[in-house]
Amino acid sequence: MANASNVIGSKKGTGNAFNIRGINGIWYVALGAVLWGVDPLFRILLLKSFTSAQIVFIEHVLLACYAVPVFMKYRHALAGKITLAVIGALLFISWGGSAVATILFTSAFAHGNANAVLLLQKLQPLFAIVLARFLLKEALPPKFSAYIAVAIIGTYLLTFGFALPDLGWSDLGTLSCLFSIMAAMLWGGSTVMGKFLLQKDFSFHLVTAMRFLLALPLLLGIMVASGDAFHLNSEANIAFLIVNLLFQAFFPGLLSMLLYYKGLSSTKASMATLAELAFPAVGVFINWWAFGYTLTLGQFVGFLLIWSTLWLMSTRQTLASAENTIA
């Protein structure tokens, strides 16, 4: 965590404890996304004792143990910066990017063709790039069109391999597709809103804490509205559940978001949205290694394409930073 003497809002107040020699912002974002990929290892086990809403709520209650002290420590950074735009961005990442997008994406699978849902979800980077261009006035870096083309091909291969998705035009005009597109917009927009807040000189520690704290009221409302009571199976191992909840909250939850926002603070949103594709790339290997799913040649090629794209973007960013330092 940042040294207490650092002034939040200064360019140096981004948390020196997270600075690792030789790693630029793109890899911080990718590392955070990699931790999202290990989420199923904990969540699937927890689903035997809790509902999805209960797991997410408990996770955020645990994360409040980090978020409340951080908010109290850095709250002075909010002085004079609370505008409607900042409030909107905070609610967007905490409500829209977390709870609402997840609910929409889950509902999309329940109402339509899964292949159509997965295909349309691949629009997420495009939404982030367009929003970054218009809201943040980001200029696209050189060769970016090649990066995104290769990355989208890679994500397609991760999902469908070398086969064509089994769907018709009628499958693309359903309510589930609308839900999938809305979820992609919210997730892509969350990347841009997070970058917007970091550009306002908020510490990435504070942005992470605010995301967790502001999500709690909405998650509580969703859990209450669902009407699901807490009840543990008589055969459940309480110690095992507690350990899983703690790991779920503080690794795929807290550490991933700290790494993500640390990287986003020095990376354009348009580049970060491609680095997030490390999540599905690792998820495919987790499914193969832990759950016995078949790993096809097409998925392996997609994995290589995504990580090659990240390496090329990182190399380009490092060279650009070196040129700016010399200049």
Secondary structure, DSSP 8 states (H G I E B T S, - for coil): ---TTS-TTSTTTT-GGG--TT--HHHHHHHHHHHHHTHHHHHHHHTTTS-HHHHHHHHHHHHHHHHHHHHHHHGGGGTTT--HHHHHHHHIIIIIIIIIHHHHHHHHHHHS-HHHHHHHHTTHHHHHHHHHHHHS-----TTHHHHHHHHHHHHHHHHHTTS--S--GGGGGSHHHHHHHHHHHHHHHHHHHHHHHHHTT--HHHHHHHHHHHHHHHHHHHHHHHT------TT--HHHHHHHHHHHIIIIIIIHHHHHHHHHTTS-HHHHHHHTTHHHHHHHHHHHHHH-----HHHHHHHHHHHHHHHHHHHHHHHHHHHHHH-
